Amino acid sequence: MDGKAVEAFIRRYAELIAAHKEELTQLDAAIGDADHGTNMDRGMKAALEKLPSEGTPGDILKAVAMALISHVGGAAGPLYGTAFLRASQSLGNDREVSPEAMARAFAAALKGIQDRGKAVLGDKTMVDAFQPAVEAMEKALQEGKPWKEALQAAYEAAKEGSDATIPLVARKGRASYLGERSAGHRDPGSLSTALLFEAALILGDEP
């Protein structure tokens, strides 16, 4: 995968965030500040404007990180910004990256989210979608499955992880202030994470 492939992934993510902006905001209205969708949409639109024309995969992800940190409020900006920055650092300056390198970049992104937010599986956060996705991707590659299948496994795991946040009582973030009342609502960050791995499916279309 080269910079163009990663750029296509980012553009697809921006499209999905825009398409689900209202849903993300409604989810956040139930247990947060009612701004996750609008914040992420603004951040991804800003990211598209910052994409380098001939950048490496790492360059692309770093540009996204900087845009999100600058333009997204609340917890999402620092968390997603850190995720994209760690992924960028993982890829380094290589102009072409392998599926294994991209999987390590997603794992680095997860570690960045957890280092920044201190959340673990079951806290009702984006980690509940991100961690199962990374683990499914790594497992598929370890088993020798094609990259496209690894991406599909990651996306399905992210969706299931997001679904699993609905009955949970939040232990991190703004939703944790609601206590038991946070149960019965999907975590909005888990949905934007599932959309990230849906967008990543496009990486499997590259030769």
C-alpha positions in Angstrom: 0.0 0.0 0.0 1.3 3.5 -0.9 0.2 7.0 0.0 -2.6 7.0 -2.5 -4.1 3.9 -1.0 -4.0 5.4 2.5 -5.4 8.6 1.2 -8.3 6.7 -0.3 -8.9 5.1 3.2 -8.9 8.5 4.8 -11.3 10.0 2.2 -13.6 7.0 2.7 -13.6 7.5 6.5 -14.5 11.2 6.0 -17.4 10.1 3.8 -18.7 7.7 6.4 -18.4 10.2 9.2 -20.3 12.7 7.2 -23.0 10.2 6.4 -23.4 9.2 10.1 -22.9 12.6 11.6 -26.4 12.9 12.9 -26.5 9.4 14.3 -23.2 10.0 16.1 -24.5 13.2 17.5 -27.7 11.6 18.7 -25.8 8.8 20.4 -23.7 11.4 22.1 -26.7 13.4 23.1 -27.9 10.5 25.2 -24.7 10.0 27.2 -22.3 12.8 26.3 -22.1 16.4 25.0 -24.1 15.9 21.8 -21.2 16.9 19.6 -19.3 13.8 18.6 -20.7 13.7 15.1 -20.3 17.4 14.4 -16.8 17.4 15.9 -15.6 14.4 13.9 -17.1 15.7 10.7 -15.4 19.0 11.1 -12.1 17.3 12.0 -12.2 14.9 9.0 -13.1 17.8 6.6 -10.1 19.7 7.9 -8.0 16.6 7.5 -8.9 16.3 3.8 -7.7 19.9 3.3 -4.4 19.0 4.9 -3.5 15.9 3.0 -0.2 16.1 1.3 -0.4 15.6 -2.5 2.5 13.1 -2.8 2.9 11.9 0.8 4.0 8.6 2.2 1.4 6.5 4.2 3.0 7.9 7.3 2.8 11.5 6.0 -0.9 11.0 5.3 -1.7 9.7 8.8 0.3 12.5 10.4 -1.6 15.1 8.5 -4.8 13.6 9.7 -3.6 13.5 13.3 -2.6 17.2 13.3 -6.0 18.2 11.8 -8.0 16.2 14.4 -6.0 17.5 17.3 -6.5 21.1 16.0 -10.1 20.9 15.0 -11.9 18.3 17.2 -13.1 19.2 20.6 -13.8 17.1 23.6 -12.0 13.8 24.1 -12.3 12.6 20.5 -9.7 15.1 19.1 -6.9 14.0 21.5 -7.8 10.3 21.3 -8.1 10.0 17.5 -5.3 12.5 17.0 -3.0 10.3 19.1 -4.2 7.2 17.3 -3.3 8.6 13.9 0.0 10.0 15.1 1.1 6.7 16.7 0.1 4.9 13.5 2.1 7.4 11.4 5.1 6.9 13.6 4.8 3.1 13.3 4.9 3.3 9.5 7.8 5.7 9.4 9.0 7.1 6.1 8.3 4.0 3.9 6.7 4.8 0.6 5.1 1.3 0.4 3.8 -0.6 3.5 2.8 -4.2 3.8 -0.3 -5.6 5.4 1.7 -6.6 8.4 3.1 -3.1 8.8 -0.4 -1.6 8.5 -1.7 -4.1 11.1 1.1 -2.9 13.4 0.1 0.7 12.7 -3.5 -0.1 13.8 -2.1 -1.8 17.0 0.1 1.3 17.7 -3.1 3.5 17.2 -4.9 1.4 19.8 -2.0 1.7 22.3 -2.0 5.4 21.8 -5.7 5.6 22.6 -5.2 3.6 25.7 -2.1 5.5 26.8 -4.1 8.8 26.4 -7.5 7.7 27.7 -6.5 5.0 30.2 -9.6 2.9 29.0 -9.7 -0.9 28.9 -12.1 -3.3 27.3 -15.5 -3.1 29.0 -15.3 0.6 30.0 -17.8 1.5 27.3 -15.5 3.5 25.1 -14.0 3.4 21.6 -11.6 0.8 22.9 -14.4 -1.7 23.0 -14.5 -1.6 19.2 -10.9 -0.8 18.5 -9.2 -3.6 20.5 -11.3 -6.5 19.1 -10.7 -5.2 15.6 -6.9 -5.1 16.0 -6.9 -8.5 17.6 -9.1 -10.0 14.8 -6.8 -8.4 12.2 -3.6 -9.7 13.8 -5.1 -13.2 14.2 -6.2 -13.4 10.6 -2.7 -12.4 9.4 -1.1 -14.9 11.8 -3.2 -17.6 10.3 -2.0 -16.7 6.8 -5.4 -15.3 5.6 -5.4 -12.7 2.8 -5.2 -9.1 3.8 -8.8 -8.5 2.5 -10.1 -11.2 4.8 -8.1 -9.7 7.7 -9.7 -6.3 7.1 -13.1 -7.9 7.0 -12.5 -9.7 10.2 -11.4 -6.5 11.8 -14.5 -4.6 10.7 -16.9 -7.3 11.9 -15.1 -7.4 15.2 -15.4 -3.6 15.5 -19.1 -3.7 14.8 -19.6 -6.5 17.4 -17.6 -4.5 19.9 -19.7 -1.4 19.3 -22.9 -3.5 19.8 -21.4 -4.8 23.0 -21.2 -1.3 24.5 -25.0 -0.9 24.5 -25.7 -2.8 27.8 -22.5 -1.6 29.5 -22.3 0.9 32.3 -19.7 3.5 31.4 -16.6 3.6 33.5 -14.7 6.3 31.6 -15.5 9.6 29.9 -18.5 11.9 30.2 -20.9 9.0 30.1 -19.4 7.6 33.3 -21.1 10.5 35.2 -24.5 9.0 34.4 -23.7 5.7 36.2 -26.4 3.1 35.6 -28.3 5.4 33.3 -25.5 5.0 30.7 -26.6 1.4 30.2 -28.8 0.9 27.1 -27.0 3.4 24.9 -24.3 2.7 22.3 -21.0 4.5 22.9 -20.6 7.0 20.1 -16.9 6.6 19.9 -17.3 2.9 19.4 -19.4 3.6 16.3 -17.0 6.1 14.9 -14.3 3.4 15.4 -16.4 0.8 13.6 -16.7 3.3 10.7 -12.9 3.6 10.7 -12.5 -0.1 10.2 -15.3 -0.1 7.6 -13.4 2.6 5.7 -10.2 0.5 6.0 -11.9 -2.2 3.9 -10.8 -0.1 0.9 -7.2 -1.0 1.7 -7.9 -4.5 0.7 -8.9 -3.3 -2.8 -5.4 -2.2 -3.6 -3.1 -4.5 -5.7 
